[in-house]
């Protein structure tokens, strides 16, 4: 990880650190570019897989970049199946040997992502204070600060971030010119893709909205047809859009879905959190 203003220095474990379990095997997070005898100490995570401070730091940074603050082990355990065990932040901080700057970067981003998972927050376009949207099916949101300052109700559109125009509530758009849902347009107009390892899937939309939370998801075209949403952690079939347990009742991971390829989505699911 290279934080602006911080010189990037290769990390290494202290061989005298008795709190770590050192192992002589390849780095499970970077198996193609590591060697058992390269002289770099590897430590064992709680899930049993080997890491170096740099590989662990880089993997967890990539997860934060993708909007995921829960760190899961990406090591392959059999075939294409991943370990997927969740590591605690305390374990990551210790075995990644995070610097002071990295700790600050991790904790600020983890807090932001955790808050975004359970609440919808944006800046008011007028006063720039943070506003929470409690009704996820209504794009019309009231700013209490601007309402108090103006001594009249001030509402803005959650989608185009302009002062609200037209009747409310609405879930699709307001009456401002150019108010469109760009994610929905992407779902409607994205290119088709293929899943080479899945039988009969030669024309499937390349982008889907998670059927549970609405997060935008792409398939990397490797492995089976099922994917795990990084936002809600629910696994679903990229082809038929059913949750994996439901899809597998009449199909398998690498065979066609009994329901066929689901058409392009024309609406984005709203996440009803428990």
C-alpha positions in Angstrom: 0.0 0.0 0.0 1.3 3.4 -0.9 -0.2 6.2 1.1 0.4 9.7 -0.3 3.4 11.2 1.5 4.6 7.9 2.9 7.6 6.1 1.5 6.8 2.5 0.7 9.0 0.1 2.6 8.9 -3.6 2.3 7.7 -5.2 5.5 9.0 -8.3 7.2 8.2 -10.2 10.4 10.4 -10.2 13.4 11.7 -13.8 13.6 11.9 -13.4 17.4 8.1 -12.6 17.7 6.8 -15.6 19.6 3.1 -14.4 19.3 3.1 -15.4 15.6 3.1 -18.9 14.1 5.7 -19.0 11.3 5.4 -21.5 8.6 7.6 -22.7 5.7 5.4 -22.7 2.7 4.2 -20.5 -0.1 2.2 -17.3 0.5 -1.5 -18.3 0.1 -2.4 -14.8 -0.9 0.2 -14.6 -3.6 1.0 -18.2 -4.5 2.2 -17.6 -8.1 4.9 -15.1 -7.1 6.1 -16.5 -3.9 8.6 -19.3 -3.1 8.9 -21.4 0.0 12.6 -20.6 0.2 12.7 -16.9 -0.8 13.8 -15.9 2.7 10.6 -14.0 3.5 8.9 -15.2 6.7 5.3 -16.3 6.4 2.9 -16.3 9.3 -0.2 -18.4 9.7 -3.6 -16.7 9.9 -6.4 -18.1 12.2 -7.9 -19.9 9.2 -4.6 -21.8 8.6 -3.4 -20.0 5.5 0.1 -18.4 5.1 0.7 -14.7 4.5 3.4 -12.0 4.5 2.8 -8.5 5.9 2.8 -7.1 2.4 0.5 -9.6 0.8 -2.0 -9.2 3.6 -1.9 -5.4 3.5 -2.3 -5.4 -0.3 -5.2 -7.8 -0.2 -7.1 -5.9 2.5 -6.5 -2.6 0.8 -8.0 -4.0 -2.4 -11.1 -5.1 -0.3 -11.5 -1.6 1.0 -11.2 -0.2 -2.5 -14.0 -2.5 -3.6 -16.2 -1.2 -0.7 -15.8 -4.3 1.5 -14.8 -3.7 5.1 -15.0 -7.3 6.2 -11.8 -9.1 5.3 -12.2 -12.6 4.1 -9.5 -15.1 3.2 -9.2 -15.5 -0.6 -7.1 -18.7 -0.5 -8.3 -21.5 -2.8 -9.0 -24.6 -0.7 -10.3 -27.0 -3.4 -10.9 -26.5 -7.1 -12.3 -23.0 -7.3 -13.7 -22.9 -3.8 -12.4 -20.1 -1.6 -11.6 -20.3 2.2 -13.8 -17.2 2.7 -13.2 -17.2 6.5 -13.6 -13.7 8.0 -10.5 -12.3 9.7 -10.9 -9.9 12.6 -9.5 -6.4 12.1 -7.3 -7.0 15.2 -5.7 -10.0 13.5 -5.2 -8.1 10.2 -3.7 -5.2 11.9 -1.2 -7.4 13.8 -0.2 -9.8 10.9 -0.2 -7.0 8.3 2.1 -5.0 10.5 0.2 -1.9 9.7 2.0 1.4 10.1 0.4 4.4 12.0 -0.7 5.9 8.6 -2.1 2.6 7.4 -4.1 2.1 10.7 -5.6 5.5 10.2 -6.5 4.8 6.6 -8.0 1.4 7.4 -10.1 2.6 10.4 -11.4 5.7 8.6 -12.5 3.7 5.6 -13.9 0.8 7.7 -16.0 3.2 9.7 -17.3 4.9 6.5 -18.1 1.6 4.8 -19.8 0.1 7.9 -22.0 3.2 8.2 -22.9 3.1 4.6 -24.0 -0.6 4.9 -26.6 0.2 7.5 -27.6 3.7 6.5 -27.9 5.8 3.2 -26.0 9.0 3.7 -25.2 11.8 1.2 -24.3 15.5 1.5 -27.1 18.0 1.0 -26.3 19.8 -2.2 -27.2 23.1 -0.6 -25.5 23.2 2.8 -23.2 20.1 2.4 -24.2 18.6 5.7 -24.7 14.8 5.9 -28.3 13.7 5.4 -29.7 10.2 6.0 -32.3 8.7 3.7 -34.5 6.5 5.9 -37.1 5.5 3.3 -35.0 3.8 0.6 -37.9 3.7 -1.8 -38.4 7.5 -1.8 -35.9 9.8 -3.6 -37.4 12.9 -2.1 -35.3 13.8 1.1 -35.7 16.7 3.4 -32.7 18.6 4.8 -33.5 19.7 8.4 -30.6 22.3 8.4 -31.7 24.0 5.2 -35.4 23.8 6.3 -34.5 25.6 9.5 -32.3 28.2 7.8 -34.8 29.0 5.0 -37.8 28.8 7.4 -39.5 26.6 4.8 -39.2 23.0 3.8 -36.2 22.2 1.7 -36.2 18.9 -0.2 -33.7 17.6 -2.7 -33.5 14.6 -5.0 -31.3 11.7 -3.8 -30.6 10.7 -7.4 -29.7 14.0 -9.2 -28.9 16.0 -6.1 -30.9 19.0 -7.2 -33.7 20.7 -5.3 -36.8 18.5 -5.5 -39.2 19.2 -8.4 -42.5 17.6 -8.9 -44.8 15.3 -6.8 -43.5 13.1 -4.0 -42.8 10.4 -2.9 -41.3 8.8 -6.0 -38.8 6.0 -6.4 -37.8 6.5 -10.0 -36.9 10.2 -10.5 -37.9 13.8 -9.9 -39.1 16.2 -12.6 -35.7 17.9 -13.0 -34.2 17.5 -16.5 -31.5 14.8 -16.7 -32.6 13.0 -13.5 -31.9 9.4 -14.4 -30.7 6.3 -12.5 -27.3 5.7 -14.0 -27.0 2.2 -12.5 -30.4 1.3 -14.0 -29.3 2.6 -17.4 -26.2 0.5 -17.1 -28.2 -2.6 -16.4 -30.4 -2.0 -19.4 -27.6 -1.2 -21.8 -24.6 -3.2 -20.7 -23.0 -5.7 -23.2 -23.7 -9.4 -23.1 -21.0 -11.7 -21.7 -20.3 -15.5 -21.7 -19.4 -17.8 -18.8 -17.0 -20.2 -20.5 -17.1 -22.9 -17.8 -20.9 -23.0 -17.5 -22.9 -25.0 -20.0 -25.2 -23.1 -22.3 -24.4 -19.6 -21.1 -23.4 -17.7 -24.2 -25.4 -14.5 -23.9 -25.9 -13.1 -20.4 -26.0 -9.5 -19.3 -22.5 -8.6 -18.1 -23.8 -6.5 -15.1 -26.5 -7.5 -12.6 -28.0 -5.9 -9.6 -27.8 -8.1 -6.5 -31.4 -9.5 -6.0 -31.0 -8.9 -2.2 -29.5 -5.4 -1.8 -29.3 -3.9 -5.4 -25.5 -3.6 -5.4 -24.0 -3.6 -8.9 -22.2 -6.9 -9.5 -20.0 -8.2 -12.4 -18.9 -11.8 -13.1 -15.2 -12.3 -13.7 -16.1 -15.1 -16.2 -14.1 -17.7 -14.3 -15.5 -20.6 -12.2 -19.2 -21.3 -11.7 -22.2 -19.2 -12.3 -22.7 -18.2 -8.7 -21.3 -15.0 -7.1 -21.2 -13.5 -3.6 -22.3 -9.9 -3.3 -19.6 -7.9 -1.6 -22.1 -5.6 0.0 -24.6 -8.0 1.6 -22.6 -11.2 1.4 -25.5 -13.1 -0.1 -24.7 -15.7 -2.8 -26.8 -15.8 -5.9 -26.8 -17.1 -9.5 -25.6 -14.6 -12.0 -27.6 -16.2 -14.7 -31.1 -16.7 -13.4 -30.8 -14.3 -10.4 -32.2 -16.7 -7.9 -30.4 -17.2 -4.6 -27.9 -20.0 -4.9 -29.8 -22.6 -2.7 -33.0 -22.0 -4.8 -31.1 -22.3 -8.1 -29.4 -25.5 -7.1 -32.7 -27.2 -6.4 -33.1 -27.8 -10.1 -29.6 -27.2 -11.5 -25.9 -27.3 -10.5 -23.0 -24.8 -10.4 -21.8 -25.5 -14.0 -25.0 -26.5 -15.7 -27.8 -24.4 -17.3 -30.5 -23.0 -15.0 -33.9 -24.6 -15.3 -35.4 -21.0 -15.6 -32.9 -20.0 -18.3 -31.1 -16.7 -18.4 -33.0 -14.0 -16.5 -33.8 -10.9 -18.7 -32.1 -7.6 -18.2 -33.3 -6.0 -14.9 -35.6 -3.0 -15.2 -35.6 -2.1 -11.6 -33.1 -2.2 -8.7 -34.0 -4.2 -5.6 -34.2 -2.2 -2.3 -32.3 -3.8 0.6 -34.7 -4.5 3.4 -32.2 -5.0 6.3 -33.2 -7.0 9.3 
